[in-house]
Amino acid sequence: MIAAQAKLVYQLNKYYTERCQARKAAIAKTIREVCKVVSDVLKEVEVQEPRFISSLSEIDARYEGLEVISPTEFEVVLYLNQMGVFNFVDDGSLPGCATPPRFQTLVAQAVDKCSYRDVVKMIADTSEVKLRIRERYVVQITPAFKCTGIWPRSAAQWPMPHIPWPGPNRVAEVKAEAAWVLLCGEAENRLLMGGCRNKCLSVLKTLRDRHLELPGQPLNNYHMKTLLLYECEKHPRETDWDEACLGDRL
């Protein structure tokens, strides 16, 4: 039994090294190309509405603030600073510049003015703000609210009291540091730190890209992350996420 388990872990690590790392390298190249265009658009948005602050930044040759949905789809967060933040937290209202019609107008104007206007355009007929770049890539731009240290009432039920994962220290860390967005990717990424969680996620994403790239994309990388978060709740102990348990978790 132990020998079979060790063989499975070996094969999974080999898959991770050969397939997952190659996928990461290819996506990193795409990200560099996409971020040049998106950064230029976001600068124009900030000029029109100074309360917006781009989360997109290059750190040690890697881009922070961008979520990979699939090898050709990405999401970038644009933070709303100062005015409107506390109203949103206290009474659930949205400041005017963050409402969908106004935000779409801001981004559309930025696209028209940016240096890459020949290769980027807004995607019409959608309530979300999405850009199509070089006819190959799609980037969704999401307005967010930087509420460090303030946890919204709408999320007060998290974590569920009867579920032992995540532990109180990790919960406190997420609530204190993670920004609350109209999505919570930063908090989710923090929850997946430690053990082989991120390696599991990388394998799941690679399997999806290679075998489940179906018309209409019924499954995307966010589904893979959600699946893994449920697995974390089912297996709350850190020992459940040792490298030797990689096969069991997958």
C-alpha positions in Angstrom: 0.0 0.0 0.0 2.8 2.4 0.9 4.7 1.5 -2.2 1.6 2.2 -4.4 1.1 5.5 -2.6 4.7 6.6 -3.1 4.5 5.6 -6.8 1.3 7.7 -7.2 3.0 10.7 -5.6 6.0 10.3 -7.8 3.9 10.3 -11.0 1.9 13.3 -9.8 5.1 15.2 -9.1 6.4 14.2 -12.5 3.2 15.5 -14.1 3.5 18.7 -12.1 7.1 19.3 -13.3 6.5 18.4 -16.9 3.0 19.6 -17.6 2.0 22.2 -15.0 5.3 24.1 -15.1 5.1 24.2 -18.9 1.6 25.6 -18.6 2.7 28.2 -16.1 5.5 29.3 -18.4 3.2 29.6 -21.4 0.7 31.6 -19.4 3.4 33.9 -18.0 4.4 34.8 -21.5 0.8 35.6 -22.4 0.4 37.6 -19.2 3.3 39.9 -20.1 1.7 40.6 -23.4 -1.7 41.2 -22.0 -0.6 43.3 -19.1 1.2 45.9 -21.3 -2.2 46.6 -22.9 -4.3 46.5 -19.8 -1.9 48.7 -17.8 -2.2 51.4 -20.4 -6.0 51.2 -20.4 -6.1 51.3 -16.5 -3.8 54.4 -16.5 -6.4 56.2 -18.6 -9.2 55.1 -16.3 -7.3 56.5 -13.3 -6.8 59.8 -15.2 -10.6 60.1 -15.6 -11.5 58.9 -12.1 -8.6 59.3 -9.6 -10.4 57.3 -7.0 -9.7 54.2 -9.0 -6.3 52.6 -8.3 -5.0 49.7 -10.4 -4.0 46.5 -8.5 -1.8 45.4 -11.5 1.9 45.6 -10.6 5.0 43.8 -11.7 7.0 42.4 -8.8 10.1 40.3 -9.5 9.1 39.7 -13.1 5.7 38.5 -12.0 2.4 40.4 -12.3 0.3 40.8 -9.1 -3.4 41.7 -9.3 -4.3 39.5 -12.2 -6.3 36.3 -11.9 -6.0 33.6 -14.5 -9.4 32.2 -15.5 -8.1 30.1 -18.4 -5.0 30.4 -20.7 -6.9 33.0 -22.7 -9.1 34.6 -20.1 -8.0 36.9 -17.2 -9.4 39.2 -14.6 -7.9 42.4 -13.2 -9.1 44.2 -10.1 -9.4 48.0 -10.1 -9.7 49.4 -6.5 -12.0 52.2 -5.6 -10.1 54.4 -3.0 -11.4 56.9 -0.4 -15.0 58.1 -1.1 -17.7 55.5 -1.2 -15.8 52.7 0.6 -17.4 53.0 4.0 -20.8 53.6 2.6 -20.5 50.4 0.7 -19.5 48.5 3.9 -22.1 50.1 6.1 -25.3 50.2 4.0 -24.6 48.0 1.0 -24.7 50.9 -1.5 -22.4 51.5 -4.4 -20.8 54.8 -5.2 -21.9 56.1 -8.6 -18.5 55.6 -10.4 -18.6 51.9 -9.6 -22.0 51.1 -10.9 -21.9 49.0 -14.1 -23.1 51.7 -16.6 -20.8 54.4 -15.3 -17.8 52.0 -15.0 -18.4 50.7 -18.5 -18.3 54.2 -19.8 -15.1 55.0 -18.0 -13.3 52.0 -19.4 -14.7 52.5 -23.0 -13.4 56.1 -23.0 -10.0 54.8 -21.7 -9.8 52.2 -24.5 -10.4 54.9 -27.1 -7.6 57.1 -25.7 -5.0 54.4 -24.8 -1.8 53.7 -26.9 -3.0 50.2 -27.8 -6.5 51.2 -29.1 -5.8 49.4 -32.4 -5.5 46.0 -30.7 -8.0 46.3 -27.8 -11.8 46.7 -27.8 -14.7 46.5 -25.4 -16.9 43.4 -25.6 -20.5 44.5 -26.2 -23.7 42.9 -25.0 -22.5 42.0 -21.5 -23.1 43.5 -18.1 -19.5 42.9 -17.2 -16.6 45.1 -18.3 -14.5 42.9 -20.6 -11.8 43.7 -23.1 -10.8 41.6 -26.1 -7.0 42.0 -26.9 -5.5 41.0 -30.3 -8.7 39.0 -31.0 -7.2 36.2 -28.8 -7.5 37.2 -25.1 -10.3 38.3 -22.9 -9.7 40.4 -19.8 -12.5 41.2 -17.3 -12.0 44.4 -15.2 -13.7 44.3 -11.9 -14.2 47.3 -9.6 -13.3 46.5 -6.0 -13.3 48.1 -2.6 -10.2 48.2 -0.4 -11.6 47.7 3.1 -8.6 46.4 5.0 -9.5 45.3 8.5 -13.3 45.7 7.8 -15.3 42.6 7.2 -18.6 43.2 5.4 -21.9 42.1 7.1 -22.8 40.2 3.9 -19.9 37.8 4.7 -20.6 37.6 8.4 -21.6 33.9 8.2 -18.0 33.0 7.2 -16.5 30.8 8.4 -19.2 28.3 9.4 -19.0 27.6 13.1 -19.2 23.8 12.8 -16.4 23.5 10.2 -12.9 23.3 11.7 -11.1 24.7 8.6 -9.7 27.3 8.4 -8.3 27.7 11.9 -8.8 30.9 13.9 -5.4 32.3 13.1 -5.9 32.0 9.3 -9.4 33.5 9.6 -8.0 36.5 11.5 -5.2 36.9 8.9 -7.7 36.8 6.0 -10.1 39.3 7.6 -7.3 41.7 8.6 -5.3 41.7 5.4 -7.5 40.6 2.5 -9.3 43.3 0.5 -13.0 42.8 0.1 -13.9 42.9 -3.6 -17.2 42.0 -5.3 -15.3 38.7 -5.4 -12.8 37.5 -2.8 -9.8 36.0 -4.8 -7.2 37.5 -2.5 -8.8 35.8 0.6 -9.1 32.5 -1.3 -5.5 32.6 -2.4 -4.4 33.2 1.2 -6.5 30.2 2.4 -4.7 27.9 -0.1 -1.3 28.7 1.3 0.6 25.9 2.9 1.1 22.2 2.2 0.4 20.9 -1.2 -2.8 22.9 -1.8 -1.4 25.1 -4.5 0.2 22.2 -6.2 -3.2 20.4 -6.2 -4.7 23.5 -7.7 -2.1 23.7 -10.4 -2.6 20.0 -11.4 -6.4 20.5 -11.5 -6.1 23.6 -13.7 -3.7 21.8 -16.1 -6.1 18.8 -16.3 -9.0 21.2 -17.1 -7.0 23.0 -19.8 -5.9 19.8 -21.5 -9.1 17.7 -21.2 -12.1 19.9 -20.3 -11.8 22.9 -22.6 -15.3 22.5 -23.9 -17.6 24.9 -25.9 -19.1 27.6 -23.7 -16.6 26.7 -21.0 -18.9 25.0 -18.5 -15.9 24.5 -16.3 -13.2 27.2 -15.7 -10.3 27.5 -13.3 -12.5 29.1 -10.7 -14.5 25.9 -10.5 -11.3 24.1 -9.8 -10.4 26.5 -7.0 -13.9 26.1 -5.5 -13.6 22.3 -5.6 -10.2 22.5 -3.8 -11.6 24.9 -1.1 -14.4 22.3 -0.4 -11.7 19.6 -0.1 -9.9 21.8 2.4 -13.1 21.9 4.5 -13.4 18.2 4.3 -9.8 17.7 5.3 -9.0 20.5 7.8 -5.8 19.1 9.3 -2.5 20.4 8.0 -1.1 16.9 7.9 -3.8 16.1 5.4 -2.0 18.3 3.0 1.5 16.9 3.3 3.3 16.1 0.0 2.8 12.4 0.7 -1.0 13.0 0.6 -1.0 14.6 -2.8 -2.6 11.6 -4.5 -5.3 11.3 -1.8 -6.3 14.9 -2.1 -6.6 14.7 -5.9 
